Amino acid sequence: MGRVTESRNAVDTSARESRPLRVALVSTEAGWYGGERQAILLAKSLLKKGHSCTAFVRKGGPLARRLEKSGVTVVAFRGRGRDPLSLMTIRRELKRFDPDIIQFNDGQAMNSGLLASLGLPAVKIAARRVEFAIRSVSRYKHGVDLVLCVSEAIKEICIDSGVPESKLRVVAEGVDPGRMEQGNRDAGRASLLVGEDVPLLLTVARISHYKGHEFLVRAMKKVVARRPDVVLALAGEGDLTELVRRQVSDLGLSEHTRFLGFRSDVPDLMKAADVFILPSVMEGLGTSVIDAMFAGTPIVTTEAGGIPELVRRREGDDGPCAWLVPPADPDSLSEAIVEALADKEERVKRSVRALERANREFTAEAMAERTLEAYREAVADRR
């Protein structure tokens, strides 16, 4: 009898693990940032693996447009989804879809999503990507069943904020390796009017305080003094763009700095760069660093947040994957940039190690598999 029960339990477990899941993704973000990239990669992976996915997103936003083009079912709502009509729309469609999982892709999505899904039986999961302390911890402690942290650093912040460790799982972000493989070095340099012999530095990031552009500009003053032929390209926009422009002008770096704004040719720019720099002072993980790893572009970055989990040397490694410096330290940053530019052989070695690690750990496929594992665990615990 015991053997029969054990066999039946094994069959039941296998059936639960193989049953397709219905997943609702909720996002209120108006822009296009790392979290939105992860949402679309996850949605596409879920569909590819035979699961159902409906995305509840801000009407007219870039995520809605990209999801629709990818064949993902989209329910659009106004603004942050907090007005009565939007809440009614979200709730009605959630009840119709009857998801096993509702994942909130950002903090505001938790606000509207928790209200709209009140009383519904789905497992509720929050994604946590930012390195800020949690201000409304009760939502994470009592509103959701599980929190997916993009790095161990974010997990520690959640614990320090009062979220029970039992509710936390680390699921590192991933990217599509093929995206960077399509990059063309010549096209990237031509678009910037930069010759092959010009040392080119690249940063791809929203221009905001936590990305550390101000410290990079200060570091560039010393880099230019030692490498007067260098050019820094800044791809991205943000609330500090004008401030950083003035800083560049005040330090006499205008001839060495290109403000590119939003670019759709990031793979070309990555391939064109001699060194990729992410000077963050706060960072959940850093998908632009992962992009650089897949592009084979040497990396200089900081020890902020989860970045070291991507590139720090580990036991058994035959060398480092990148140049790592303390955040908000222009002197250390300038030294690392100059060192990287001076040693092409070392740049190649580190970029090869970084590419190998990225292929092992930071693909979109790996991210989706880790997310599904967390989903299965959460659904099983609920039962």
C-alpha positions in Angstrom: 0.0 0.0 0.0 2.9 2.3 0.9 4.5 1.7 -2.5 1.2 2.5 -4.3 0.8 5.8 -2.4 4.4 6.7 -3.0 4.0 6.0 -6.8 0.8 8.0 -6.9 2.5 10.9 -5.2 5.3 10.8 -7.7 2.8 10.8 -10.6 1.0 13.8 -9.0 4.2 15.7 -8.6 5.3 15.0 -12.2 1.9 16.1 -13.5 2.1 19.4 -11.5 5.5 20.0 -12.9 4.5 19.4 -16.5 1.2 21.1 -16.5 1.2 24.4 -18.5 0.9 27.4 -16.3 -1.2 30.5 -16.8 0.8 33.6 -16.0 -0.3 37.2 -15.8 2.4 39.9 -16.0 1.5 43.3 -14.7 3.6 46.4 -15.5 2.8 50.1 -15.1 6.1 51.5 -16.4 5.8 54.2 -19.0 9.4 53.9 -20.3 11.6 51.2 -21.7 14.2 50.1 -19.2 15.8 46.9 -18.0 12.7 45.6 -16.2 10.6 45.9 -19.4 13.2 44.1 -21.4 13.0 41.2 -18.8 9.2 41.2 -19.0 9.1 40.7 -22.7 11.9 38.1 -22.7 10.0 36.2 -20.0 6.7 36.4 -21.8 8.1 35.1 -25.0 9.9 32.3 -23.2 6.7 31.2 -21.4 4.8 31.0 -24.7 7.7 29.1 -26.4 7.6 26.6 -23.5 3.8 26.0 -23.9 2.6 28.1 -21.1 -0.1 30.9 -21.4 0.8 34.5 -20.7 -1.3 37.6 -20.7 0.4 41.0 -20.0 -1.5 43.8 -18.2 0.4 46.9 -19.2 0.1 50.7 -19.5 -1.8 51.7 -22.7 0.3 53.2 -25.5 3.6 52.4 -23.8 6.6 50.8 -25.4 6.2 47.5 -23.6 2.6 47.2 -24.9 3.7 47.8 -28.5 6.6 45.3 -28.3 4.5 42.6 -26.6 1.8 42.9 -29.2 4.3 42.5 -32.0 5.7 39.4 -30.2 2.2 37.7 -30.2 1.7 38.1 -26.4 -1.9 38.8 -25.4 -2.1 42.3 -24.0 -4.7 44.0 -21.7 -4.0 47.7 -21.7 -5.1 50.2 -19.0 -4.7 53.9 -18.5 -1.7 55.4 -16.6 -0.7 53.4 -13.5 -3.9 51.5 -13.3 -5.2 53.1 -10.1 -8.4 54.8 -11.4 -11.6 52.9 -11.0 -12.1 52.1 -14.7 -8.6 50.7 -15.0 -9.0 48.6 -11.8 -12.3 47.2 -13.1 -10.6 46.3 -16.4 -7.7 44.6 -14.8 -9.9 42.6 -12.4 -12.4 41.6 -15.1 -9.7 40.3 -17.4 -7.8 38.6 -14.5 -11.0 36.7 -13.6 -11.5 35.8 -17.2 -7.9 34.6 -17.7 -7.9 32.8 -14.2 -4.1 32.8 -13.9 -2.0 30.4 -11.7 0.5 33.2 -11.2 0.3 37.0 -11.1 3.7 38.7 -11.3 4.1 42.4 -10.6 6.9 43.7 -12.7 7.4 47.0 -10.8 6.4 48.6 -7.5 3.5 50.6 -8.9 2.2 47.4 -10.5 1.9 46.0 -7.0 -0.3 48.9 -5.9 -2.8 48.5 -8.8 -2.4 44.7 -9.2 -3.0 43.8 -5.6 -6.1 45.9 -5.5 -7.5 44.5 -8.7 -6.6 40.9 -7.7 -8.0 41.1 -4.1 -9.5 37.7 -3.2 -8.4 35.9 -6.4 -6.8 32.6 -5.8 -3.7 33.1 -8.0 -0.2 33.0 -6.4 1.1 36.6 -6.3 4.8 37.3 -7.0 6.7 40.5 -7.0 9.9 41.2 -9.0 12.4 43.3 -7.1 15.2 44.9 -9.2 16.2 48.2 -7.6 18.7 48.7 -4.9 16.6 51.2 -2.9 15.4 50.3 0.6 11.8 49.2 0.6 9.5 51.9 1.9 6.2 50.0 2.0 7.4 46.6 3.3 3.9 45.4 4.2 3.1 44.8 0.6 6.0 42.4 0.3 5.4 40.8 3.7 1.6 40.4 3.4 0.5 41.1 -0.1 2.6 38.6 -2.1 3.5 35.0 -1.8 7.0 35.3 -3.2 9.6 38.0 -4.2 12.0 37.4 -7.1 15.2 39.3 -6.4 17.6 39.9 -9.4 20.7 39.5 -7.2 21.9 38.4 -3.8 22.5 42.1 -3.1 18.8 42.8 -3.6 17.9 39.9 -1.5 19.9 41.3 1.4 18.2 44.7 1.1 14.8 42.9 1.2 15.9 41.1 4.4 17.2 44.3 6.0 13.9 45.9 5.1 12.0 43.3 7.0 10.8 40.9 4.3 11.0 37.3 5.5 13.8 35.3 3.9 11.4 32.4 3.3 9.6 34.6 0.7 12.8 35.5 -1.2 14.3 33.8 -4.3 17.2 35.0 -6.4 16.6 34.9 -10.1 19.3 36.6 -12.0 18.3 38.5 -15.1 19.2 37.3 -18.6 19.5 38.6 -22.1 19.1 37.3 -25.6 22.7 36.4 -26.7 21.7 36.7 -30.4 21.0 40.4 -30.0 24.6 41.3 -29.4 25.9 38.8 -31.9 24.2 40.9 -34.6 26.3 44.0 -33.8 28.6 45.4 -36.4 31.8 47.3 -35.3 32.2 49.2 -38.6 28.6 50.3 -38.6 28.8 51.5 -35.0 32.0 53.5 -35.6 30.7 55.0 -38.8 27.5 56.2 -37.0 29.7 58.1 -34.5 32.1 59.3 -37.2 35.0 57.7 -35.2 38.0 56.2 -37.0 39.3 52.7 -36.2 42.4 54.1 -34.5 40.4 56.2 -32.0 40.0 54.7 -28.5 36.2 54.5 -27.9 34.5 54.2 -24.6 30.8 53.5 -24.3 28.2 53.8 -21.5 24.6 52.6 -22.1 22.4 53.7 -19.2 19.7 56.1 -18.2 21.3 59.3 -17.2 20.3 59.5 -13.6 22.1 59.9 -10.3 22.3 56.2 -9.4 24.0 55.4 -12.7 27.0 57.5 -11.7 27.6 59.6 -14.9 28.9 62.5 -12.8 31.7 60.4 -11.5 32.5 59.0 -14.9 32.8 62.6 -16.3 35.2 63.5 -13.5 37.2 60.4 -14.2 37.3 61.4 -17.9 39.2 64.6 -17.1 42.2 62.4 -15.9 41.7 59.9 -18.7 41.9 62.6 -21.4 45.0 64.0 -19.8 46.8 60.7 -20.4 44.9 59.6 -23.6 44.0 62.9 -25.4 42.6 60.9 -28.4 39.9 59.1 -26.4 36.2 59.5 -27.1 33.3 58.7 -24.7 29.9 57.9 -26.1 26.9 58.1 -23.7 23.8 56.3 -24.9 20.7 57.0 -23.0 18.5 59.8 -21.7 17.4 60.9 -18.2 16.6 63.6 -15.7 20.3 64.5 -15.3 21.1 64.8 -19.0 21.4 68.6 -19.0 23.4 68.6 -15.7 25.9 66.1 -17.1 26.1 68.2 -20.3 27.0 71.2 -18.3 29.6 69.2 -16.3 31.2 68.0 -19.5 31.4 71.6 -20.8 32.7 73.0 -17.6 35.5 70.4 -17.5 36.5 71.1 -21.1 35.5 67.6 -22.3 33.0 68.5 -25.0 35.3 67.4 -27.9 35.8 64.0 -26.2 32.1 63.3 -25.3 29.1 62.3 -27.5 25.6 62.4 -26.1 23.7 59.9 -28.2 20.3 59.9 -26.5 18.1 56.8 -27.1 19.7 54.4 -29.6 18.2 51.4 -31.4 21.7 50.3 -32.6 23.2 49.4 -29.2 24.6 46.1 -30.6 26.6 48.1 -33.2 27.8 50.5 -30.5 28.8 47.7 -28.2 30.9 46.0 -30.9 32.4 49.4 -31.8 33.6 50.2 -28.3 37.1 49.3 -27.0 35.8 49.5 -23.4 32.3 49.5 -22.0 31.8 51.4 -18.8 29.0 51.2 -16.2 29.8 53.7 -13.4 26.8 53.0 -11.2 26.5 54.0 -7.6 23.4 51.8 -7.2 22.5 48.8 -9.3 20.2 45.8 -8.9 22.2 43.7 -11.3 23.1 45.5 -14.6 21.7 44.0 -17.8 23.9 46.4 -19.8 26.9 44.7 -18.3 25.5 41.4 -19.5 25.0 42.8 -23.0 28.7 43.9 -23.0 29.7 40.4 -21.8 27.8 38.8 -24.8 29.2 41.5 -27.2 32.8 40.5 -26.1 33.4 44.1 -25.1 35.9 44.6 -22.3 34.2 46.0 -19.2 35.1 48.6 -16.5 32.4 48.9 -13.9 31.8 49.4 -10.2 31.1 47.1 -7.2 27.6 48.6 -6.8 24.8 46.3 -5.9 24.7 43.1 -7.8 27.3 44.0 -10.4 30.0 42.0 -8.8 27.8 38.9 -9.0 28.2 39.2 -12.8 31.9 39.7 -13.2 33.8 39.3 -9.9 36.6 36.7 -10.0 35.5 33.4 -8.5 37.3 30.4 -7.1 38.7 28.4 -10.0 38.7 31.2 -12.5 42.0 31.7 -14.3 41.6 35.5 -14.1 39.1 38.4 -13.8 36.2 39.0 -16.2 36.3 42.8 -15.9 37.9 45.8 -14.1 36.0 46.4 -10.9 36.3 49.6 -8.9 34.6 51.2 -5.9 31.5 53.2 -6.7 31.6 57.0 -6.7 35.4 56.9 -7.0 36.6 58.9 -10.0 40.3 58.3 -9.3 39.9 54.5 -9.3 37.7 54.6 -12.3 40.1 56.7 -14.3 43.0 54.4 -13.4 41.0 51.3 -14.5 40.0 52.9 -17.8 43.6 53.9 -18.6 44.8 50.4 -17.7 42.2 48.8 -19.9 43.0 51.0 -22.9 46.8 50.3 -22.5 46.6 46.5 -22.6 44.8 45.0 -25.5 45.8 41.5 -24.7 44.4 41.7 -21.2 41.2 43.2 -22.6 40.8 40.2 -24.9 41.4 37.7 -22.0 38.9 39.4 -19.7 36.2 39.7 -22.4 36.6 36.0 -23.4 36.1 34.9 -19.7 33.1 37.2 -19.4 31.5 35.8 -22.6 32.0 32.2 -21.3 30.3 33.1 -18.0 27.5 35.0 -19.7 26.7 31.9 -21.8 26.6 29.7 -18.7 24.6 31.9 -16.4 22.9 35.0 -17.9 20.9 34.0 -21.0 17.2 34.8 -21.3 16.6 31.0 -21.4 18.4 30.6 -18.0 16.4 33.4 -16.5 13.1 31.9 -17.7 14.0 28.4 -16.4 14.8 29.8 -13.0 11.6 31.8 -13.0 9.5 28.8 -13.9 11.2 26.8 -11.1 10.2 29.5 -8.6 6.6 29.5 -10.1 6.3 25.7 -9.7 7.6 25.9 -6.1 5.1 28.7 -5.2 2.1 26.9 -6.8 3.0 23.6 -5.1 3.4 25.4 -1.7 -0.1 26.9 -2.2 -1.6 23.5 -2.6 
